[in-house]
Amino acid sequence: MTTNTDIVVVGAGPAGCAVARAYALAGQRVVLLEAEEQGKSRKRFAGEWLHPQGVDALKKLGFDAITAMQGRPQGRGFVVYPGHGESPVKLDYVEGQRGLAFHHGDLVDEMRQVVAQTEGVTFRQGVRVASVDDAGVTLESGERVEASRVIGADGRSSVVRRSLRGSGSHKAMSAMTGILLEGVKAPYPEYGHVFLGKPSFLLGYEIAPSVVRICVDVPLKYKTEMKDPEWLIAATRDTLPPVWRKPCEEQIRGGHLRWQANHFLARADYGNGHRVLIGDAAGHTHPLTATGITNGLVDAMELVEKKDFREFARSRRRACRVPELLSRALYDCFSKEDAFSQSLRRAVVSLWRNDQKERDRTMGLLMGNGRSFLTFAGPFLKALIGAWRGRDNTTTMGADLASIASWIRLPMAYAMAGWVRTKS
Ligand SMILES: Cc1cc2nc3c(=O)[nH]c(=O)nc-3n(C[C@H](O)[C@H](O)[C@H](O)COP(=O)(O)OP(=O)(O)OC[C@H]3O[C@@H](n4cnc5c(N)ncnc54)[C@H](O)[C@@H]3O)c2cc1C
């Protein structure tokens, strides 16, 4: 059997629901296909923090009820705890903007409800797309859905991306476990907390009143140790604020953990116009900077707004380049264990602590406000110089120089990639 439509969207996560709704509001007939059976999204540990830009996108696409829900925590920014008993540093969103926090399953369920009731959308759940070509998709059942455009909003292991580029394009970065604490408050309500420690960092924020999500990042070299609850308890105990320690320990001992792998795929390729990639299917990075859902929502909006596919791809590549670089650099800065990287971590925190402009600049870059590579390079150089001056004497100059070389390689690679693209 073959069905014909204008647009077929593979995947009803945040990006897929957003793009299906945006196309339908623009008068197109959309078929939205989701592999998960109804009710399964609640079980998934994934994005639960949305930047203000993402909140705006939700509102513009008519998901107002989600953003206006009473009691849903708003996000004012981040609080970074440097460790060693030092006082935290607050980074506020600029100009009083507000983000949003929620249970991932709630967001997806609510978006699916809205999109299912949108005129022009046919939403089918429990159907998996098996293969994709420029004319449409084939479901596992053998059924065909044909359309002038196929949107791959099918996440990190996208079948649409594989149909274009083959498999194996993304790289594992770390593992992360999610722990839910009920009946506790956050030290700074309405802020995302970043606790720097060893072996890596922890994130924590309220996703509902008195419900806190803790995310523990575990570098891959600890993949054997992380299976031991006692190791995990020791790794989190000294880093968490005292009020969260006991409930967190109980959750770990009780085995109430949800694990996810974190991967990296640069946002370089958005497809060919007939098969278009958005959201995590287009690229993804470590959740430390919480950009994934916001990126997917903005992709969806811009794809429909910009009639020309190449213009859409160019605009999104430019907008995502600096936030992606910032995310990778911060991840390395907060997780690398060599002495120079630790000095760099102290220098970054000190820049934020002492300079309002740098705090605003970091938050602006996260939001995609700096498209030029130079907006990243300036503060990065300042932090490198600060780290060099603040080195301790526990390592050799050779080891520090080797670490600096590895630090410079990443932004250089981005600068070169950007330069090659503008020339081509
Ligand atoms: C631990 C963790 C924490 C995170 N924290 C944050 C955060 O705080 N903030 C943030 O913004 N981001 C965060 N992220 C990232 C965020 O979860 C993702 O960026 C976001 O979910 C991507 O949305 P998406 O719609 O592109 O893809 P997904 O959410 O992955 O949705 C893809 C959908 O496609 C469906 N699908 C897949 N294959 C097929 C197929 N063949 N046929 C039909 N359907 C298919 C899937 O079932 C799924 O429903 C986090 C990620 C992780 C792993």
The ligand as a Gaussian input file, in Angstrom:
#p B3LYP/6-31G(d) Opt

LIG

0 1
 C       21.225000      12.301000      29.347000
 C       20.802000      13.406000      28.440000
 C       20.477000      14.641000      28.962000
 C       20.104000      15.676000      28.089000
 N       19.801000      16.900000      28.607000
 C       19.398000      17.886000      27.783000
 C       18.906000      19.116000      28.290000
 O       18.846000      19.336000      29.501000
 N       18.484000      20.046000      27.401000
 C       18.502000      19.816000      26.050000
 O       18.098000      20.712000      25.281000
 N       18.911000      18.653000      25.550000
 C       19.348000      17.681000      26.363000
 N       19.685000      16.464000      25.866000
 C       19.574000      16.252000      24.420000
 C       18.097000      16.091000      24.021000
 O       17.502000      15.035000      24.748000
 C       18.012000      15.832000      22.537000
 O       18.756000      16.833000      21.870000
 C       16.578000      15.864000      22.045000
 O       15.806000      14.879000      22.686000
 C       16.593000      15.644000      20.541000
 O       15.298000      15.730000      20.059000
 P       14.933000      15.094000      18.645000
 O       13.488000      15.300000      18.467000
 O       15.893000      15.564000      17.613000
 O       15.279000      13.530000      18.807000
 P       14.717000      12.472000      19.849000
 O       14.278000      13.112000      21.102000
 O       15.763000      11.414000      19.943000
 O       13.437000      11.885000      19.131000
 C       13.568000      11.045000      18.005000
 C       12.274000      10.263000      17.857000
 O       12.367000       9.497000      16.631000
 C       11.851000       8.193000      16.873000
 N       12.467000       7.308000      15.898000
 C       13.762000       6.934000      15.809000
 N       13.958000       6.114000      14.770000
 C       12.752000       5.959000      14.147000
 C       12.321000       5.235000      13.014000
 N       13.166000       4.492000      12.286000
 N       10.999000       5.300000      12.665000
 C       10.123000       6.059000      13.398000
 N       10.501000       6.765000      14.490000
 C       11.796000       6.720000      14.861000
 C       12.264000       7.893000      18.315000
 O       11.450000       6.883000      18.875000
 C       12.073000       9.250000      18.987000
 O       10.779000       9.408000      19.512000
 C       20.073000      15.427000      26.698000
 C       20.390000      14.178000      26.190000
 C       20.767000      13.176000      27.044000
 C       21.112000      11.825000      26.470000

